[in-house]
Amino acid sequence: PLLSSRRDDDTAKLGLLAVILSIIFMKGNVVKEAAIWETLRRLQLDPTDKTSEFGDLKKLVTEEFVRQKYLEYSRIPHTDPVEYELRWGPRAFKETSKQKILELVSKIQNKDPKSWTSQYKE
C-alpha cells in the first residue's frame, strides 16, 4: 500500500507522491499542474532541477507517476498557453484513501481532520 512503512529506495518518491495526492485532494480533487509546482517550490523542490534526489522531478510526476497509474495528467481544453491538470489515478484510489490522506495532512498541519469540513465529508 501507498502509505505503508515500506523502507527502500522508493520511500522519498512515495513521500512526494503522498504530498501531491494531498494537494490534489485538498484543492477539490483536480488541480492545475502549475499549482503543484508552486507548492513543491515552497517545499524547496524545483521542477526544473534534474539533479535532485528524485532525478528529473517534472518527468517523475508527469510521466512515471502517470505510467504507474497513481496520477492522471490531462490537458485542459481551450487553454493558450496549454495547461494541464492532475487528478488521482486508479492505483492511488486502490492503495490509499482520502481519509488516510486527510489524516496525513492533519498530522502535518497539527489540526483535527474535522477542521476541513468538505474534505472530511468525502
C-alpha positions in Angstrom: 0.0 0.0 0.0 1.0 3.6 -0.7 1.3 4.9 2.8 2.7 1.8 4.4 6.0 1.8 6.3 7.9 0.4 3.4 11.6 1.5 3.6 13.5 1.3 0.4 14.7 3.4 -2.5 11.2 4.4 -3.2 10.4 5.9 0.2 11.2 9.5 -0.9 9.2 9.1 -4.1 6.3 7.7 -2.2 6.5 10.6 0.3 6.5 13.1 -2.7 3.5 11.2 -4.2 1.6 11.5 -0.9 2.3 15.2 -0.9 1.0 15.5 -4.4 -2.1 13.4 -3.7 -2.8 15.6 -0.7 -2.5 18.8 -2.7 -5.0 17.4 -5.3 -7.4 16.2 -2.6 -7.3 19.4 -0.5 -7.8 21.6 -3.6 -11.0 19.8 -4.7 -9.8 16.6 -6.4 -8.3 18.3 -9.5 -5.5 20.8 -9.7 -3.6 22.7 -12.3 -0.1 21.4 -12.9 1.2 25.0 -12.1 -0.3 24.8 -8.6 1.6 21.5 -7.9 4.9 23.1 -9.0 4.2 26.3 -7.0 3.5 24.2 -3.8 6.6 22.0 -4.4 8.8 25.1 -4.9 7.7 26.2 -1.4 9.0 22.9 -0.2 12.3 23.6 -1.9 11.6 21.2 -4.8 12.3 22.8 -8.2 10.7 21.0 -11.1 13.5 22.3 -13.4 16.2 20.7 -11.3 17.1 17.4 -12.9 19.8 16.7 -10.2 17.5 16.4 -7.1 17.2 13.2 -5.2 14.2 12.5 -7.5 16.2 13.0 -10.7 14.0 14.8 -13.2 11.2 15.9 -10.9 8.8 17.0 -13.7 9.3 13.7 -15.5 8.7 11.7 -12.3 5.4 13.5 -11.7 4.0 13.8 -15.2 5.4 10.6 -16.7 6.4 8.0 -14.1 3.6 8.5 -11.6 1.2 8.7 -14.5 2.5 5.5 -16.1 2.3 3.8 -12.7 -1.4 4.9 -12.6 -1.0 7.0 -9.4 -1.9 10.2 -11.2 -3.9 11.2 -14.2 -2.4 14.0 -16.3 -4.6 15.7 -18.9 -4.6 18.8 -21.0 -7.2 21.4 -20.1 -9.2 22.2 -23.2 -9.1 25.6 -24.8 -6.1 27.0 -22.9 -3.5 29.1 -24.5 -0.8 28.6 -23.5 -1.5 25.0 -23.0 -2.2 24.0 -19.4 -2.5 20.6 -17.7 -4.3 19.3 -14.7 -3.7 16.4 -12.3 -6.1 14.0 -10.6 -5.7 10.9 -8.5 -5.2 7.8 -10.8 -6.9 4.4 -10.2 -3.9 3.0 -8.4 -3.9 5.8 -5.8 -7.6 5.1 -5.1 -6.7 1.4 -4.7 -3.6 1.8 -2.5 -4.8 4.6 -0.2 -7.9 6.6 0.7 -8.9 10.2 1.0 -9.3 9.5 4.7 -5.7 8.4 5.0 -4.5 11.5 3.0 -6.6 13.8 5.2 -5.1 12.1 8.3 -1.6 12.8 6.9 -2.4 16.5 6.1 -4.0 16.8 9.6 -0.8 15.4 11.2 1.4 17.8 9.2 -0.8 20.8 10.0 -1.4 19.7 13.6 -5.1 20.0 13.2 -8.2 17.9 13.7 -9.3 16.2 10.4 -12.8 17.7 11.0 -11.3 21.2 10.5 -11.6 20.6 6.8 -15.3 20.0 6.7 -15.7 19.5 2.9 -12.8 17.0 2.7 -13.9 15.3 5.9 -17.3 14.6 4.4 -15.7 12.8 1.5 
